[in-house]
Amino acid sequence: MSADFNPQFSKLGEILVHNGKATEGGINEALVQQKTTNDKIGVTLIEMGMIEEDDFSTAYSQQ
């Protein structure tokens, strides 16, 4: 991760990786994409097709 580390997004990403719904590489790719869109990381992951809305809801509720 870069110097712009955001623990809130990282935690969601860690949960998604732990749950087997995303890879570290996919999360990192989404974080790069997020910088250009300024969307929330969950929106970015869903729009990129990396996770489903249910995956996001589950991970978010675990946060």
Biotite code that builds the C-alpha atoms (Angstrom):
import biotite.structure as struc

atoms = struc.array([
    struc.Atom([0.000, 0.000, 0.000], chain_id="A", res_id=1, res_name="MET", atom_name="CA", element="C"),
    struc.Atom([1.088, 3.568, -0.521], chain_id="A", res_id=2, res_name="SER", atom_name="CA", element="C"),
    struc.Atom([1.730, 6.464, 1.839], chain_id="A", res_id=3, res_name="ALA", atom_name="CA", element="C"),
    struc.Atom([-1.925, 7.451, 1.290], chain_id="A", res_id=4, res_name="ASP", atom_name="CA", element="C"),
    struc.Atom([-2.998, 4.434, 3.369], chain_id="A", res_id=5, res_name="PHE", atom_name="CA", element="C"),
    struc.Atom([-6.544, 4.782, 4.649], chain_id="A", res_id=6, res_name="ASN", atom_name="CA", element="C"),
    struc.Atom([-7.281, 2.330, 7.476], chain_id="A", res_id=7, res_name="PRO", atom_name="CA", element="C"),
    struc.Atom([-11.034, 2.422, 6.893], chain_id="A", res_id=8, res_name="GLN", atom_name="CA", element="C"),
    struc.Atom([-10.713, 1.228, 3.293], chain_id="A", res_id=9, res_name="PHE", atom_name="CA", element="C"),
    struc.Atom([-7.911, -1.148, 4.133], chain_id="A", res_id=10, res_name="SER", atom_name="CA", element="C"),
    struc.Atom([-10.032, -2.819, 6.767], chain_id="A", res_id=11, res_name="LYS", atom_name="CA", element="C"),
    struc.Atom([-12.896, -3.360, 4.342], chain_id="A", res_id=12, res_name="LEU", atom_name="CA", element="C"),
    struc.Atom([-10.404, -4.740, 1.844], chain_id="A", res_id=13, res_name="GLY", atom_name="CA", element="C"),
    struc.Atom([-8.890, -7.041, 4.454], chain_id="A", res_id=14, res_name="GLU", atom_name="CA", element="C"),
    struc.Atom([-12.345, -8.371, 5.305], chain_id="A", res_id=15, res_name="ILE", atom_name="CA", element="C"),
    struc.Atom([-13.149, -8.983, 1.633], chain_id="A", res_id=16, res_name="LEU", atom_name="CA", element="C"),
    struc.Atom([-9.831, -10.787, 1.142], chain_id="A", res_id=17, res_name="VAL", atom_name="CA", element="C"),
    struc.Atom([-10.353, -12.809, 4.334], chain_id="A", res_id=18, res_name="HIS", atom_name="CA", element="C"),
    struc.Atom([-13.861, -13.778, 3.175], chain_id="A", res_id=19, res_name="ASN", atom_name="CA", element="C"),
    struc.Atom([-12.432, -14.910, -0.174], chain_id="A", res_id=20, res_name="GLY", atom_name="CA", element="C"),
    struc.Atom([-14.415, -12.279, -2.087], chain_id="A", res_id=21, res_name="LYS", atom_name="CA", element="C"),
    struc.Atom([-11.428, -10.279, -3.375], chain_id="A", res_id=22, res_name="ALA", atom_name="CA", element="C"),
    struc.Atom([-7.671, -10.527, -3.792], chain_id="A", res_id=23, res_name="THR", atom_name="CA", element="C"),
    struc.Atom([-5.059, -8.131, -2.459], chain_id="A", res_id=24, res_name="GLU", atom_name="CA", element="C"),
    struc.Atom([-4.181, -7.275, -6.047], chain_id="A", res_id=25, res_name="GLY", atom_name="CA", element="C"),
    struc.Atom([-7.806, -6.529, -6.847], chain_id="A", res_id=26, res_name="GLY", atom_name="CA", element="C"),
    struc.Atom([-8.138, -4.293, -3.795], chain_id="A", res_id=27, res_name="ILE", atom_name="CA", element="C"),
    struc.Atom([-4.967, -2.423, -4.751], chain_id="A", res_id=28, res_name="ASN", atom_name="CA", element="C"),
    struc.Atom([-6.231, -1.983, -8.319], chain_id="A", res_id=29, res_name="GLU", atom_name="CA", element="C"),
    struc.Atom([-9.528, -0.631, -6.978], chain_id="A", res_id=30, res_name="ALA", atom_name="CA", element="C"),
    struc.Atom([-7.703, 1.797, -4.680], chain_id="A", res_id=31, res_name="LEU", atom_name="CA", element="C"),
    struc.Atom([-5.799, 3.181, -7.688], chain_id="A", res_id=32, res_name="VAL", atom_name="CA", element="C"),
    struc.Atom([-9.047, 3.467, -9.672], chain_id="A", res_id=33, res_name="GLN", atom_name="CA", element="C"),
    struc.Atom([-10.758, 5.112, -6.702], chain_id="A", res_id=34, res_name="GLN", atom_name="CA", element="C"),
    struc.Atom([-8.285, 7.997, -6.819], chain_id="A", res_id=35, res_name="LYS", atom_name="CA", element="C"),
    struc.Atom([-9.575, 8.945, -10.274], chain_id="A", res_id=36, res_name="THR", atom_name="CA", element="C"),
    struc.Atom([-13.280, 8.619, -9.446], chain_id="A", res_id=37, res_name="THR", atom_name="CA", element="C"),
    struc.Atom([-13.384, 9.816, -5.827], chain_id="A", res_id=38, res_name="ASN", atom_name="CA", element="C"),
    struc.Atom([-16.037, 7.145, -5.161], chain_id="A", res_id=39, res_name="ASP", atom_name="CA", element="C"),
    struc.Atom([-16.161, 5.084, -1.987], chain_id="A", res_id=40, res_name="LYS", atom_name="CA", element="C"),
    struc.Atom([-14.095, 1.909, -2.226], chain_id="A", res_id=41, res_name="ILE", atom_name="CA", element="C"),
    struc.Atom([-17.192, -0.299, -2.071], chain_id="A", res_id=42, res_name="GLY", atom_name="CA", element="C"),
    struc.Atom([-18.739, 1.508, -5.038], chain_id="A", res_id=43, res_name="VAL", atom_name="CA", element="C"),
    struc.Atom([-15.484, 1.209, -6.964], chain_id="A", res_id=44, res_name="THR", atom_name="CA", element="C"),
    struc.Atom([-15.187, -2.529, -6.272], chain_id="A", res_id=45, res_name="LEU", atom_name="CA", element="C"),
    struc.Atom([-18.796, -3.131, -7.336], chain_id="A", res_id=46, res_name="ILE", atom_name="CA", element="C"),
    struc.Atom([-18.475, -0.996, -10.485], chain_id="A", res_id=47, res_name="GLU", atom_name="CA", element="C"),
    struc.Atom([-15.269, -2.819, -11.433], chain_id="A", res_id=48, res_name="MET", atom_name="CA", element="C"),
    struc.Atom([-17.134, -6.123, -11.091], chain_id="A", res_id=49, res_name="GLY", atom_name="CA", element="C"),
    struc.Atom([-14.813, -7.390, -8.370], chain_id="A", res_id=50, res_name="MET", atom_name="CA", element="C"),
    struc.Atom([-17.531, -7.922, -5.776], chain_id="A", res_id=51, res_name="ILE", atom_name="CA", element="C"),
    struc.Atom([-21.311, -8.067, -5.590], chain_id="A", res_id=52, res_name="GLU", atom_name="CA", element="C"),
    struc.Atom([-23.436, -5.734, -3.461], chain_id="A", res_id=53, res_name="GLU", atom_name="CA", element="C"),
    struc.Atom([-24.111, -8.603, -1.037], chain_id="A", res_id=54, res_name="ASP", atom_name="CA", element="C"),
    struc.Atom([-20.353, -9.108, -0.591], chain_id="A", res_id=55, res_name="ASP", atom_name="CA", element="C"),
    struc.Atom([-19.969, -5.424, 0.242], chain_id="A", res_id=56, res_name="PHE", atom_name="CA", element="C"),
    struc.Atom([-22.894, -5.461, 2.682], chain_id="A", res_id=57, res_name="SER", atom_name="CA", element="C"),
    struc.Atom([-21.512, -8.492, 4.487], chain_id="A", res_id=58, res_name="THR", atom_name="CA", element="C"),
    struc.Atom([-17.998, -7.047, 4.759], chain_id="A", res_id=59, res_name="ALA", atom_name="CA", element="C"),
    struc.Atom([-19.300, -3.630, 5.804], chain_id="A", res_id=60, res_name="TYR", atom_name="CA", element="C"),
    struc.Atom([-21.403, -5.165, 8.571], chain_id="A", res_id=61, res_name="SER", atom_name="CA", element="C"),
    struc.Atom([-18.277, -6.956, 9.842], chain_id="A", res_id=62, res_name="GLN", atom_name="CA", element="C"),
    struc.Atom([-16.323, -3.714, 10.066], chain_id="A", res_id=63, res_name="GLN", atom_name="CA", element="C"),
])
